[in-house]
Amino acid sequence: MKNKVLGVLQKLANGFLAGMLISIGGAVFLACYAKNADGSLAFSYYVGAFLFPVALLCICMKGYSLYTGKIGYVLSAYKKEDISVLLLGLAGNVLGTAAFGYLCGWVFPNMKETATVLCTAKLGQGYLFGLLRAVLCGILVYLAVDIYKNNNKSVLGVLIGIPVFILSGYEHSIADMFYFAVYGIASWQSFGYIWMILIGNSLGALLIPALLSIKPKTTPTD
């Protein structure tokens, strides 16, 4: 019984640490988030986009449990243990981003103002647009993690794929959890939005493995 409890706590802790690192990446992005007077993106915005990948790099290197990095492998995860790692990791992601998000919103008032602008725009785009952007993000995150895992720990997928999804305006559910926590909003609208993004990320991450699993049936030859 004790070992089971410790196992659950370890999975939660791995998820919490991943959420913490995503929060660090998100905090850097918020600190750099800015637009010019004409509405175009400021140079610092691009700096933030290219600094954010430090979060996923650390997660991959340390082996922490990030939901969006693991959901793409659920089709090949047949053990109960794999599913528990995924779900408990997600719970840890939520706790990590919530804790560090509210902390950042309290300690850095300017960051909270930026998060307010960002989250208001996210909610204003509607669920369908958010879902589509989340699917595209899920594809890129899956590829970034898979390139790291299957190409001798190559970081190119992370260094290129993550800035691409940020600059393209795609939606990452765990990062959004952090932004909304910094914003300090807790409403049914924000809750529903986060779930929609989570579903979109999952669908995007599962798309490539699902297509690759389609194989023609072989028939015995004479």
N, C-alpha and C positions, 0 to 999 in steps of 0.2 A: 504493500500500500504506500509506504514511504517513498519507494523508488518511482511509483507512478506519479505521485504528487510532485516530486522533484523533476520528473520528466516533463510534466505539464508546465511547471515554472520555468524550466530551461527554454522550452519552445516559446513561451510568452516573452521571456527575456530577449531571445534572439529577434523576435518581432519588434519588441520595444526599442532595441538598439538600432534596428533598421529604420524605424520611424524617427528616432532621434537624428540619425544621419540625414534622412530626407529633409528633416526640419532645418538642419544646418545648411543644406543646399538651398532650401527655400528661403532661408533668412538672407543668404548672400544675394539671391535673385531679387528679393524685395528691396534690399539695400541699394541695388543697382538699377531698379526699375524706374525709368524716367522717360518722358517724352518732350520733344521740342515744342516751341510755341505754336508751330503749325500742325501739331498732332503727330508728326513723324517720330519714329523711335530714336531716342538719344543713343549716343555711343555707349554709355554705361549699361544700357539694356543688353547690348550684345556681349559686354564683358560678363554680366550676370549669367547669361545663357551658357557661356563657355566655362564658367566656374561651377555651375550647378552639378556637372557630372562627377565632381569629387565625391558626392554622396554615394552614387551607385558604384563608383570604383572601390570605395572603402567597403561597401556591402559585399561586393563580389569577392574581394580579397580576404575579408574576414569570415565569409560564409554565413552572414546574418540572413534572417528570413524576411524578405520583402515579397508581399503578395504578388505584385505585378511582375516580379522576376521569376516566380514559381508557378503561377497558374497555367502557363503555357505547357508545362510538363505533366499536367494532371491526366492527360489521355494515356500516358504510359505509366502512371502511378497506380498500381493495382492494390497496394497494401493499405490497410487502415492507418498505419503509421504515417504514410505520405499525406493522407488527407488531414490528419490531425496536425501535422506540421504546417500545412497550408492554412488551416482555419485558425489555429492558435497563433500562428505568425501574423495573420490579419488582425486578430484581436490586439496583439502587441503593437502592430503598426498604428492602430487607432489610438491606443493609450499613449504611445510615444509622441505622435504628432499633436495630440490634444494637450499633453503636459507641456511640451516645449512651445507650442503655438500660443497658449494662454500666457506662458511665462514671457515670451518675446513681446506679446502685445502689451504686457504690463510694464516691462523694463524699457522698451523702445517705442515711445508714443508715435514717432514719425513712421516707424514700420507699420504700426496699426493703421495709420491714415492711408498708407499705400495699399495695404491689404484690403481696406474698405473699398477703395476705388477698383481694385482688381476683382474682388468677389462680387461687387455690384454689377460689373460688366459681365461676369460669368453667368450670374443668375438671369441677366437680361437677354442673353442669347437664346434661351429656351432649351428644353430638354433634348429635342431631336438633334439640334446642331451640336449640343454637348456630347450626345451619344456618338455621333459620327466622328467628332474630333477625338473622342476617347478610343474608338476602335483603331484609328490610325496611330495613336500613341501606343496602344497595346502591341501593335505589330512591331514598332521600332524598339520598344523596351525588350520584347522577346528576342529580337535579332541581336540586340546589344549584349544581352546576357548569354545567348547561345554562342555567339562568336567568341566570347570570353571563355566559355566552358569547353568548347570543342576546337579551339585553335591556339592551344598552348598558352592560355590566359592572355590572349591578345586584347589590349585595351582600346583598339581602334573603333570597335563597334560602339563602345560607351562614349568615347571622346567625340565621335561624329554623330551618332544616332540621337543622343540626348539633346545637344544643342539644336539639332534639326527639329525635333518635336516641339521644343520651346519656341523657337523662332517661327515655326509654322502655326503656332497657336493651338496645338493639340492639347488634350486634357489628360492629366495624370491624377488618378484618384487619391493616392497617398499624399502627394504634394498639395492637392486641393484641400485635403483634411487639415493640413498645417495652415494654409492661407485662411481658411474659414475660422480656425481656432484663434489665429492672430486677430482676425476681424472681431471675434467675440460673439458672433451670431449663432444662435441655436434655434432654428425654426423648422417647421415641416418642409418648407420650400428648400432650404439648404440641405436638410437631411435627404430629401428625395433626389436632389441634384447630385449629391455625393454618390448615392446608390446607383444612379443612372450612369455616372462616369465609371464606377466600379464594374458595372455590367459591360460597358463598352470596352474597357481595358481588357476584361476577361475574354470577350469575343475576339478582339484583335489578336491577343496573345495565342489563342487557340486556333486561329485561322490557318496559319502555315503548317503546324503539326497535323491538323485535320486533313488538309489537302495532300500532304506528303504520305499520309496513312492510306490513301486510296491506291490500291494495287490491283492489277488485273488478276482474275482467277486463273490458276495454272491447271491445265488438263493433261493427264498422262498421255504420252506419245506411244505409238506402236513400236 
